[in-house]
Amino acid sequence: MTDVRMPGEMDGLGLVALVHRRHPGIRSIVVSGNTSAEDACDAGAIGFFPKPYMAHSLVRAITDLIQHNFTPLGNAT
């Protein structure tokens, strides 16, 4: 899970794209108030949560992801 805004040269979408290329078995979820689910998906994320989000929604989505053998989440809200 990553936010889009991060300190340094790489943002969260860049991180997701890099991880997706180098380790395609690692699943990523993006949270942000500054981008879209489409941008997150294009980077390789399997889930997106717009800010603000409820913590229990994110926990439920991650739990479902694990229980369903990493089935893509799409645009989870």
N, C-alpha and C positions, 0 to 999 in steps of 0.2 A: 504494500500500500504506500502510495506517495502523494504528496501534494504537488501541484504544478510549480508553485513558487518555492525556490530553494536558494540558499546563498551559493555564490560561486558562479562558474561559467555554465553549468548544465542545469536545465530546469527539469521538472518531473517528467514531462513528456519525452525529453531527450533520454532520461534515465530508463524509462519504460522501453523505448525503441532500442536502446543499447542492450538491455537485458534480454529483450525478446529475440534479438538477432543472435546473441552469444549463447543464451540458455533458453531455448524455446519452451522447455518444460516448466519454467517458472511463470506463474500467473501473476498479473498485476492488476490492482485496482487504483484508480486515480480519484482524488478528491480535489475540488477546486471551486472557487467562486469566479474564476477568470477564464475558463475555457468551456468547451462543450463535450458531450458524450462522443460526438463524431470525431473530434480531435483526439480524444483518449483512445478510441477504437483504432483510428488510423495509426497511432503510435504502437499499438499492439496490446493495449489493456483489454481485459475481459469484463471490467466493470467500471462504472463511473458514479460518483456521488457528488451532486452539486452542493455547495455550502449555502446556507447552513443545513446540516443533516442531523438526524437524531442518532445518538450513539447506538441505541438498541437496533436500529435498522442496519447499520453497518455490521454489528456483531452477528445479526441474523443472516445477512448475506454471506459473510465469511464462513459461518457454520454450515450453511446450505452448500456452499462451494466445496467445502471439505467432504461433507457427507455424500455429495453426488459425484464424487470422483472428478472434481475439477470441471464440471459442466459450465460453459461460459454463462455469465450473468446478464450480459447485454447492458441495458441502461437501468440499473437498479436504483430505486428511490424509496 
